[in-house]
Amino acid sequence: MSRSQARVRTEKGAQYLTQLCKHFGHKLNVDLGESRGAIHFPEARADLEATPDALVITLEAANAEIVERMQGVVERHLDRFAFREAPLQYNWAAA
């Protein structure tokens, strides 16, 4: 398994977490709580955690290529929801 994590600085982490989960929840299984969520993609899983100053995203998939592709998917969607702050800074690191 491959994993990567990014800590995206924003004060709207909880709002973006909710938007991402509801958006993907129309076609995928998601888990959504107040400060945590998970999106179950066909080939990967994205775990999300909102803190007061960031949204922490952890991606896990069978291999690094899938993780890298899913980083782009998550970034594009999150930047759409965060258009007033976009582009957000994603510093992905192996987890």
C-alpha positions in Angstrom: 0.0 0.0 0.0 1.1 3.6 -0.7 0.1 6.6 1.4 0.5 10.3 1.1 -0.6 13.2 3.3 -1.0 16.9 2.9 -1.8 19.5 5.5 -3.7 22.3 3.6 -3.7 25.5 5.5 -7.2 27.0 5.7 -9.6 28.2 8.4 -12.4 26.6 6.5 -11.3 23.0 6.8 -14.6 21.7 8.2 -16.6 23.5 5.5 -14.4 22.0 2.7 -14.5 18.6 4.3 -18.3 18.6 4.3 -18.4 19.9 0.7 -16.0 17.3 -0.6 -17.8 14.4 1.1 -21.3 15.6 0.0 -20.0 16.1 -3.6 -18.5 12.7 -3.9 -21.3 11.1 -1.9 -23.6 11.4 -4.9 -21.6 8.6 -6.6 -19.4 7.1 -3.9 -19.6 5.8 -0.4 -18.5 8.4 2.1 -18.3 8.7 5.9 -18.9 12.2 7.3 -18.6 13.6 10.8 -18.1 17.1 12.2 -14.4 17.1 11.8 -13.6 13.9 10.0 -14.6 12.2 6.8 -13.6 9.5 4.4 -14.2 9.1 0.7 -14.1 5.6 -0.7 -12.9 5.9 -4.3 -12.9 2.7 -6.4 -9.1 2.5 -6.2 -8.2 4.6 -3.2 -9.4 6.0 0.1 -9.2 9.7 1.2 -9.3 10.4 4.9 -10.0 14.0 5.8 -9.6 15.7 9.1 -10.5 19.4 9.8 -8.4 21.3 12.4 -8.9 25.0 13.3 -6.2 26.0 10.8 -6.0 23.2 8.2 -7.6 20.3 6.3 -5.4 17.2 6.6 -5.8 14.8 3.7 -4.5 11.3 3.8 -4.7 9.2 0.6 -4.1 5.4 0.5 -4.1 3.2 -2.5 -2.5 0.0 -3.9 0.4 1.8 -5.5 2.1 5.2 -5.8 0.8 5.9 -9.3 -2.8 5.7 -8.1 -2.0 7.9 -5.0 -0.4 10.5 -7.3 -3.4 10.5 -9.6 -5.8 10.8 -6.7 -3.9 13.7 -5.3 -4.7 15.6 -8.5 -8.4 14.6 -8.3 -8.7 15.9 -4.7 -6.7 19.1 -5.4 -8.9 20.0 -8.4 -12.1 19.5 -6.5 -11.0 21.2 -3.3 -9.7 24.2 -5.3 -13.1 24.6 -6.9 -14.8 24.7 -3.5 -12.1 27.0 -2.1 -12.1 29.3 -5.1 -11.7 32.4 -2.9 -8.5 30.9 -1.5 -7.4 28.9 -4.5 -5.0 27.7 -5.4 -4.4 26.2 -2.0 -0.9 24.9 -1.1 -0.6 21.1 -1.1 2.6 19.7 0.2 2.2 16.0 -0.2 4.5 13.7 1.6 4.7 10.0 2.0 2.8 8.9 5.1 
